[in-house]
Amino acid sequence: MTDVVIRTLDESSAHLFDTMPDPLGFREKHLRTLFRPDWQRIAVRDGRTVARAAWWGRPEDTEPLLLNWLDVAEGEEEAGAELVRTAPWRPDEIDLDLPAGWRDDPRLRAAVATREAVARKAGYEPLVERFLYRWTPDCGLPERPGRLVFEEEPDDAVFFGLLRRIHSVTLDAHARRAITQGGVDQAAQEELDVFHWMPSPRSWWQIARTPEGEPVGIHIPARNPSGPCIGFIGVVPEQRGHGYAYDLLVECTHHLVERGAEHIAAATDQGNFPMAAHFTRAGYPVTRERVNYWLTHATEAD
């Protein structure tokens, strides 16, 4: 067996990325995703592409935010790991968006296991599995419950304070990881950083209050580089138990639709049963699932 040759693509060689099978349907999933050719890499052995990876971010970013396309031929786990390890970028996350119910298909389970082996060899460990949703007008627009008052808030410090309270008791795996690393302040700041990273207007951020003026939580209608999305839904601990997250989700949906959204992407951790139930009630179907891996240690190539 000859050595593997790894190359980063460019405009002239971008077509080489399509020289592998697509068992997990990444091509269909990413029809609306714009990938920069210079953030795509392939591994070739004996003239055959045995691994490929694509990293994603905003067009204006100097480095990608995450890796979200990874295909590896059976038995080529080390080539796939080398492809990831030797990349000039080392984002914290690998997100693999998979067909819904993939665990029920032995062929898909084997394909995911190969990619997980590659992720582990490259220094990543599984963090969480998530449900991915996609609302369209055919799903129906849920009626506003009318229990809360929503308002804009220009002061980031107010959002930071509410995020601290929201994440002081949370089911979200990303927030819990951040809390483990640097406390609740880090978790709140990471959320704010993502809100600002999104290209949607800052004026869309809203705070929810009771009619008496008590803060309930926040919702962030947003757009990422692939289109409209539910950026964040969060309720402060003392207001939980009333189903207010549903109210925030409905308002977030209306906000985006009123500004022209014809589809809305969303996601939640599979272990967050209350939020998953709210998405179902609001008419958001599960379209795919996601396995998220997080960089936990450096490798020799680093």
Secondary structure, DSSP 8 states (H G I E B T S, - for coil): ----EEEE--TTTGGGGGSS--TT-HHHHTTT----GGGEEEEEETTEEEEEEEEE--TT-SS-SEEEEEEE-TT-HHHHHHHHHTSS---SEEEEEEETTGGG-HHHHHHHHHHHHHHHHTTEEEEEEEEEEEE-GGG---------EEEE---HHHHHHHHHHHHTS---HHHHHHHHHHHHHHHHHHHHHHHHHSSS-GGG-EEEE-TTS-EEEEEEEEEETTEEEEEEEEE-GGGTTS-HHHHHHHHHHHHHHHTT-S-EEEEEETT-HHHHHHHHHTT--EEEEEEEEEE-S--TT-
